[in-house]
Amino acid sequence: MSKVSQLVTFSLHQCLNLSILLIASWPTLALLRMSLHLRNGRLLLFVALIFILVNAEVPQPAVEESIRLDDALLAEPRPTPGQSIFFHETSCYDAKNQNLNILKLTARQACAIESAALHNPNFQVFVLFVDRKYSLVVDPNVGNRSIQQPLFDAILSYSNVHLRRLNLWRYAAGTPIEEWLREGNLFRSRYLASHISDFLRYLTLFRYGGLYLDLDVVVLQKMEDVPPNYTGVESDHILTAGIMNLAATGLGHEIAKLCLRDFQQNFNGSIWAYNGPGVITRVAQQLCGTDYIALMQDDRKGCMGLKVYGRGAFSPVGSRQWRDLFEPEKLEETMARTKYSYVVHVWNKQSKKVPIKVGSSSAYAKLAEQNCPRAYHAAGEYF
């Protein structure tokens, strides 16, 4: 085979590489002049192809823009014991998550964070992202801004919001549950991301006390002055683990110890709610001396100092009525139901696939517009 024939058999990829080399070595005009002296038609075609490829616009890869997350145990400011609010983001352990290195929040999660910061300016709000090196990927279609950037701009516009990364093993080190974590039972859970979130909420309350909130809530009013050591009723049979407050010392710290002990002794990786609401419910049953949720609400002293609020405080719209938050015809009724609530739980497990058009007249849209206005308007067309 002649050298000319060998050139013609180059792959397209090799052609592109050669074209880059040629354009770096000779001006394009010289390349065209050279082609005029070539008699082989196939080689002439080859040179023309090089010219086209060299002058074609090749899409450039997206550039990455990073938000550095400092370690939760080391970064300043550190949580003020008993006077901080905590959220946990554990989706890096969700088997469906294919983007483990991307820092991401939904508009509804950003709303939960903003509403907590807005109504509690004297508390520091910590969002703890579990155990990955996160970065924001810039969307080349909108200049130098990330797909997620408007939402992060919204929550970080509050000076009391702090994003942190968290390593499970370091976070558990020196606590009563450290050895249990190393045994690995947690990582055999069928609902790993959810059960890591359950694990962390009790561990965080043990470490710092303060207020733990799920990422699918909207805070409606100030909670800084509410006396510590409380939870609320979620249903006739269970207490909520999505809104809990424990003092950093004294009774609150003892309750946190009881919760960690119950978590490891009764952990069940095959039942979704067993290790979250189940833990605080079983501990409350011990403290209150009764299995009946209604009796737990009667007398604070009857539960040795743990306050159990009725449904209206944190779950005015129950898990079976979650659609009321999304249906415009239920607006007045639902807004009236939430009028005196501290928090509304929006039940992400059931509701996450139901879109809300920004500006619509559903109760959730109205509550978001009032209590997390920056995140709501940063969401785009749909919240």
BAPATI-921766 format. One record per residue (C-alpha): z, x, y; residue in three letters. Coordinates in steps of 0.02 Angstrom, whole numbers. Each point is the difference from the previous one (the first is absolute). Layout:
<recs>
c3 / c1 / c2 / r
Z / X / Y / ala $
...
</recs>
This chain:
<recs>
c3 / c1 / c2 / r
0 / 0 / 0 / met $
-48 / 70 / 172 / ser $
124 / 24 / 140 / lys $
-83 / -141 / 95 / val $
22 / -119 / -147 / ser $
182 / 52 / -18 / gln $
30 / -41 / 183 / leu $
-74 / -173 / -22 / val $
120 / -37 / -142 / thr $
154 / 27 / 109 / phe $
118 / -148 / -1 / ser $
22 / -102 / 157 / leu $
175 / 69 / 16 / his $
-67 / 177 / -5 / gln $
-131 / -48 / 129 / cys $
134 / -58 / 118 / leu $
99 / 159 / -23 / asn $
-157 / 105 / 28 / leu $
-46 / -100 / 155 / ser $
169 / 37 / 76 / ile $
-24 / 184 / -38 / leu $
-175 / 0 / 77 / leu $
50 / -91 / 158 / ile $
141 / 125 / 23 / ala $
-120 / 146 / -22 / ser $
-160 / -53 / 89 / trp $
-43 / -119 / 141 / pro $
-79 / -160 / -58 / thr $
-162 / 50 / 88 / leu $
-13 / 156 / -106 / ala $
23 / -105 / -157 / leu $
-144 / -114 / 50 / leu $
-111 / 148 / 44 / arg $
34 / 75 / -172 / met $
-51 / -161 / -85 / ser $
-173 / 7 / 81 / leu $
-41 / 158 / -100 / his $
47 / -75 / -167 / leu $
-145 / -68 / -103 / arg $
98 / -84 / -138 / asn $
15 / -184 / 41 / gly $
159 / -24 / -100 / arg $
87 / 140 / 91 / leu $
-60 / -72 / 166 / leu $
81 / -164 / -50 / leu $
156 / 94 / -47 / phe $
8 / 83 / 172 / val $
-26 / -167 / 86 / ala $
144 / -70 / -101 / leu $
109 / 144 / 59 / ile $
-47 / -39 / 180 / phe $
48 / -183 / -21 / ile $
165 / 41 / -83 / leu $
46 / 129 / 131 / val $
-30 / -122 / 142 / asn $
78 / -151 / -84 / ala $
168 / -61 / 63 / glu $
124 / 30 / -139 / val $
155 / -113 / 8 / pro $
155 / 101 / 35 / gln $
158 / -29 / -104 / pro $
145 / -88 / 83 / ala $
125 / 116 / 80 / val $
182 / -19 / -46 / glu $
133 / -25 / 129 / glu $
178 / 22 / -61 / ser $
165 / -75 / 46 / ile $
133 / 118 / -61 / arg $
144 / -84 / -90 / leu $
160 / 101 / 0 / asp $
126 / -9 / -141 / asp $
122 / -144 / 16 / ala $
148 / 113 / -40 / leu $
-44 / 136 / 125 / leu $
-91 / -73 / 149 / ala $
80 / -45 / 166 / glu $
56 / -123 / 51 / pro $
94 / -38 / -159 / arg $
61 / -174 / -41 / pro $
159 / -50 / 89 / thr $
116 / -60 / -140 / pro $
18 / -188 / 5 / gly $
-113 / -18 / 152 / gln $
-175 / 25 / -69 / ser $
-134 / -113 / -73 / ile $
-99 / 55 / -152 / phe $
-167 / -48 / -76 / phe $
-74 / 81 / -157 / his $
-184 / 19 / -42 / glu $
-26 / 39 / -186 / thr $
-183 / -44 / -32 / ser $
-38 / 180 / -51 / cys $
76 / -51 / -167 / tyr $
-111 / -154 / -15 / asp $
-128 / 27 / -139 / ala $
-129 / -96 / 105 / lys $
15 / 119 / 146 / asn $
-147 / 122 / -3 / gln $
38 / 81 / 168 / asn $
161 / 92 / -31 / leu $
-24 / 121 / 145 / asn $
-32 / -130 / 133 / ile $
137 / -65 / 112 / leu $
-25 / -187 / 9 / lys $
87 / -156 / 62 / leu $
-65 / -176 / 6 / thr $
10 / -97 / 162 / ala $
136 / -108 / -77 / arg $
103 / 152 / -47 / gln $
-22 / 69 / 175 / ala $
60 / -169 / 64 / cys $
160 / 13 / -100 / ala $
35 / 173 / 71 / ile $
-42 / -47 / 179 / glu $
105 / -159 / -4 / ser $
151 / 99 / -61 / ala $
-24 / 131 / 137 / ala $
-33 / -128 / 136 / leu $
156 / -104 / -31 / his $
116 / 147 / -38 / asn $
-35 / 134 / 130 / pro $
168 / 85 / -27 / asn $
-32 / 26 / -186 / phe $
-115 / 135 / -67 / gln $
-135 / -69 / -116 / val $
-53 / 113 / -144 / phe $
-155 / -31 / -105 / val $
15 / 107 / -157 / leu $
-163 / 40 / -93 / phe $
33 / 60 / -175 / val $
-47 / 173 / -62 / asp $
-177 / 38 / 54 / arg $
-86 / 104 / 134 / lys $
-75 / -136 / 106 / tyr $
-142 / 14 / 125 / ser $
-103 / -120 / 104 / leu $
-187 / 3 / -31 / val $
-103 / -17 / 157 / val $
-134 / -134 / -1 / asp $
-158 / 84 / 70 / pro $
-67 / -169 / 56 / asn $
135 / -19 / 132 / val $
1 / 172 / 76 / gly $
161 / 96 / -19 / asn $
110 / -142 / -59 / arg $
55 / -41 / -176 / ser $
-20 / -166 / -87 / ile $
189 / -9 / -2 / gln $
32 / 81 / 167 / gln $
19 / -157 / 108 / pro $
138 / -64 / -115 / leu $
91 / 166 / 5 / phe $
-22 / 7 / 188 / asp $
81 / -172 / 9 / ala $
158 / 45 / -96 / ile $
16 / 176 / 67 / leu $
-5 / -67 / 177 / ser $
183 / -43 / -32 / tyr $
110 / 152 / 26 / ser $
121 / -56 / -135 / asn $
-130 / -1 / -141 / val $
-10 / 154 / -112 / his $
-115 / 34 / -148 / leu $
68 / 111 / -138 / arg $
-50 / 60 / -173 / arg $
120 / -8 / -144 / leu $
11 / 95 / -164 / asn $
90 / -103 / -132 / leu $
88 / 144 / -86 / trp $
61 / 84 / 159 / arg $
52 / -168 / 71 / tyr $
104 / -40 / -156 / ala $
77 / 175 / -12 / ala $
189 / -2 / 13 / gly $
14 / -189 / -22 / thr $
71 / -99 / -147 / pro $
-175 / -45 / -59 / ile $
-76 / 175 / -2 / glu $
18 / 30 / -187 / glu $
-63 / -174 / -44 / trp $
-158 / 30 / 101 / leu $
-33 / 161 / -96 / arg $
8 / -93 / -165 / glu $
-163 / -84 / 47 / gly $
34 / -183 / -40 / asn $
-56 / -52 / 172 / leu $
-174 / 73 / -26 / phe $
-28 / -102 / -157 / arg $
10 / -162 / 99 / ser $
-140 / -128 / -9 / arg $
23 / -28 / 187 / tyr $
23 / 179 / 55 / leu $
-35 / -14 / 187 / ala $
111 / -153 / 15 / ser $
142 / 73 / -101 / his $
-4 / 165 / 95 / ile $
18 / -105 / 157 / ser $
151 / -87 / -80 / asp $
73 / 168 / -48 / phe $
-22 / 70 / 175 / leu $
75 / -144 / 97 / arg $
168 / 20 / -88 / tyr $
-8 / 189 / 9 / leu $
-38 / -5 / 188 / thr $
144 / -119 / 31 / leu $
113 / 117 / -99 / phe $
-57 / 150 / 103 / arg $
2 / -76 / 174 / tyr $
55 / -181 / 0 / gly $
-90 / -107 / 128 / gly $
-131 / -135 / -20 / leu $
-134 / -1 / -134 / tyr $
-152 / -111 / 26 / leu $
-152 / -37 / -108 / asp $
-170 / 32 / 78 / leu $
-50 / -184 / -16 / asp $
121 / -71 / 129 / val $
-3 / -44 / 184 / val $
160 / 33 / 97 / val $
29 / -141 / 123 / leu $
154 / 54 / 95 / gln $
124 / 139 / 32 / lys $
101 / 55 / -150 / met $
92 / 149 / 76 / glu $
158 / -101 / 32 / asp $
10 / -90 / -167 / val $
155 / 65 / -92 / pro $
-48 / 112 / -148 / pro $
10 / -36 / -186 / asn $
-112 / -148 / -26 / tyr $
-143 / -72 / -98 / thr $
-71 / -175 / -13 / gly $
-49 / -137 / -120 / val $
-178 / 5 / -65 / glu $
9 / -145 / -123 / ser $
128 / -105 / -92 / asp $
23 / 139 / -126 / his $
-28 / 165 / 88 / ile $
40 / 97 / 158 / leu $
-128 / 94 / 102 / thr $
-24 / 187 / -17 / ala $
-131 / 0 / 138 / gly $
128 / -11 / 141 / ile $
165 / 90 / -30 / met $
125 / 86 / 112 / asn $
143 / 113 / -56 / leu $
119 / 105 / 102 / ala $
-13 / 187 / -26 / ala $
184 / 16 / -42 / thr $
140 / -105 / -73 / gly $
-48 / -162 / -85 / leu $
-185 / 20 / 34 / gly $
-6 / 170 / -84 / his $
97 / -67 / -149 / glu $
-122 / -145 / -18 / ile $
-145 / 124 / 4 / ala $
84 / 98 / -142 / lys $
18 / -160 / -101 / leu $
-185 / -38 / 29 / cys $
-54 / 174 / -60 / leu $
111 / -17 / -154 / arg $
-71 / -171 / -41 / asp $
-178 / 61 / 27 / phe $
15 / 138 / -129 / gln $
105 / -97 / -124 / gln $
-109 / -156 / 0 / asn $
-172 / 69 / 45 / phe $
-141 / -97 / -82 / asn $
-176 / 62 / 33 / gly $
-84 / -152 / -76 / ser $
69 / -133 / 120 / ile $
-63 / 6 / 179 / trp $
152 / -67 / 96 / ala $
138 / 60 / -115 / tyr $
38 / 162 / 92 / asn $
-14 / -59 / 180 / gly $
74 / -173 / 31 / pro $
83 / 10 / -171 / gly $
107 / 149 / 51 / val $
74 / -71 / 160 / ile $
24 / -170 / -84 / thr $
99 / 75 / -145 / arg $
105 / 107 / 118 / val $
35 / -151 / 111 / ala $
53 / -100 / -153 / gln $
131 / 135 / -36 / gln $
61 / 6 / 180 / leu $
2 / -189 / 25 / cys $
71 / -41 / -171 / gly $
-131 / -134 / -30 / thr $
-177 / -19 / -66 / asp $
-36 / -146 / 116 / tyr $
-105 / 47 / 152 / ile $
64 / -150 / 100 / ala $
181 / 56 / -18 / leu $
-42 / 176 / 58 / met $
-43 / -68 / 173 / gln $
164 / -91 / 30 / asp $
126 / 133 / 44 / asp $
-34 / 179 / 51 / arg $
170 / 57 / -64 / lys $
-38 / -80 / -166 / gly $
-132 / 136 / -29 / cys $
116 / 143 / 51 / met $
-90 / 22 / 166 / gly $
-181 / -24 / -54 / leu $
-84 / -136 / 104 / lys $
-128 / -109 / -88 / val $
-107 / -94 / 127 / tyr $
-85 / -163 / -42 / gly $
-188 / -13 / -21 / arg $
-31 / -40 / 181 / gly $
49 / 175 / 56 / ala $
-129 / 103 / -95 / phe $
-102 / -116 / -110 / ser $
-29 / -159 / 100 / pro $
-167 / -19 / -89 / val $
28 / 21 / -186 / gly $
-115 / 88 / -123 / ser $
-65 / -167 / -65 / arg $
-41 / -60 / 177 / gln $
-84 / 160 / 60 / trp $
-163 / -92 / 39 / arg $
91 / -91 / 141 / asp $
-10 / 162 / 99 / leu $
-190 / 1 / -13 / phe $
-50 / -183 / 22 / glu $
-28 / -57 / 180 / pro $
52 / -178 / -41 / glu $
173 / 68 / -47 / lys $
21 / 93 / 165 / leu $
129 / -110 / 87 / glu $
104 / -29 / -154 / glu $
4 / 185 / -46 / thr $
38 / 60 / 176 / met $
145 / -122 / 7 / ala $
64 / 65 / -167 / arg $
0 / 180 / 64 / thr $
72 / -35 / 172 / lys $
172 / 73 / -34 / tyr $
-47 / 126 / -135 / ser $
26 / 187 / 16 / tyr $
-146 / 42 / -114 / val $
-145 / -90 / -85 / val $
-58 / 60 / -169 / his $
-188 / -26 / -22 / val $
-9 / 34 / -189 / trp $
-137 / 129 / -8 / asn $
-13 / -6 / -190 / lys $
-67 / -178 / 15 / gln $
-78 / 1 / 173 / ser $
-86 / 168 / 20 / lys $
-174 / -65 / -39 / lys $
8 / -144 / 123 / val $
-84 / 53 / 164 / pro $
63 / -50 / 172 / ile $
-124 / -2 / 142 / lys $
75 / 76 / 156 / val $
30 / -141 / 124 / gly $
16 / -135 / -132 / ser $
138 / -130 / 4 / ser $
94 / 38 / -160 / ser $
187 / 33 / 11 / ala $
-21 / 179 / -61 / tyr $
-129 / 35 / 136 / ala $
114 / -72 / 135 / lys $
152 / 96 / -64 / leu $
-100 / 161 / -5 / ala $
-71 / -25 / 175 / glu $
177 / -24 / 67 / gln $
94 / 132 / -99 / asn $
-127 / 138 / -37 / cys $
-130 / -22 / 138 / pro $
-70 / 177 / -5 / arg $
-29 / 4 / -187 / ala $
-69 / -177 / 3 / tyr $
-131 / 41 / 132 / his $
-40 / 169 / -80 / ala $
-43 / -87 / -164 / ala $
-177 / -43 / 51 / gly $
-77 / -167 / -45 / glu $
120 / -38 / -143 / tyr $
185 / 30 / -13 / phe $
</recs>
